[in-house]
């Protein structure tokens, strides 16, 4: 079932929950009451990810900044913004396609032509080759991926340039280059195959990384993975390499490799602030998967205690978590999988099922609203959305769409050609390892 009535959908939205909690009109707690304010409050202050799940993460210097959103959008009522977005989309017609990530607020998702995870959405854009503009309601690396996969004439637009990803930024290109040089000191020539034809190390980057990092792995024989195909990609990497350097998310790497039977002691962590990442040469010699010291602030919040509490309060509950969660949480859950896996598991369950879900709360609350035949709740009792995803607000969406109507392209994300070429190579290797997941159906279909 899909809720097509936006009033019903908005009534169950995370944004509404945050505002009611901040106003003292609802019980419960949010991790940052400041999120109830408009994201433009953060455009003028010091560079940062904003309050909420990413509050403790440091934003790299040089990250794109969003200029001041015109006052007309900041002061507009919610109803006015929704009407302006609908009018602009109607005027633009097939000239624009709006993509909405699963973790976006409902007030944005209701205007999306496609809803899905980052790779599904980049593929969905391919079904609209005639669209002049692709408006990506997600975070920066997702817009970069859409730019890599779209036609050169198509403009990919990120409505708020400050919508980054703290996990993607935990592995910057210079730190990974430095790591690569140190690995060459340990393993010797990184391009030289052994007697079995395998090179010392294959770099694998999670989709949640900058285009620069995808370009890095493309130049070094590496490959991109998603949370859906990480195992297939690692299997392919092990056919060509003795070991894998996996970044930026240590948890996805560890959970995937552990499920493949790789012992934990053969998965050293690479801390870019330490010599040899904090490991000895012997440990690196013995390594099968070298895990970068990165994590998702949102998924790091889920705990084994939350799972125990869910099982105690809801006997028979099925606990499903995202593989970006720490390993003890994945081990304690009934199942772990990508957002697409979670959505499909709920769709396939018999009516009357109970689910406790460990992933971003916008998706969880939307699934709960769309599936009244089940009981669905977020493992984390605190309302804590991804604060960088939250930077996309209907005000920014209305602004970029009305600029398009006026013939102006703002907030275009363009990957430089010298980065794009090897980055596409790394994506193509992933596609060769496993066909792309089917794209999501248009909303309401
Ligand atoms: S949920 Fe985590 S990985 Fe996804 S955009 Fe937010 S910080 Fe990045």
Boltz pocket constraint, residues with backbone or C-beta under 6 A from the ligand:
constraints:
  - pocket:
      binder: B
      contacts: [[A, 54], [A, 103], [A, 139], [A, 164], [A, 165], [A, 166], [A, 167], [A, 168], [A, 208], [A, 296], [A, 297], [A, 298], [A, 299], [A, 360], [A, 386], [A, 387], [A, 388], [A, 389]]
      max_distance: 6.0
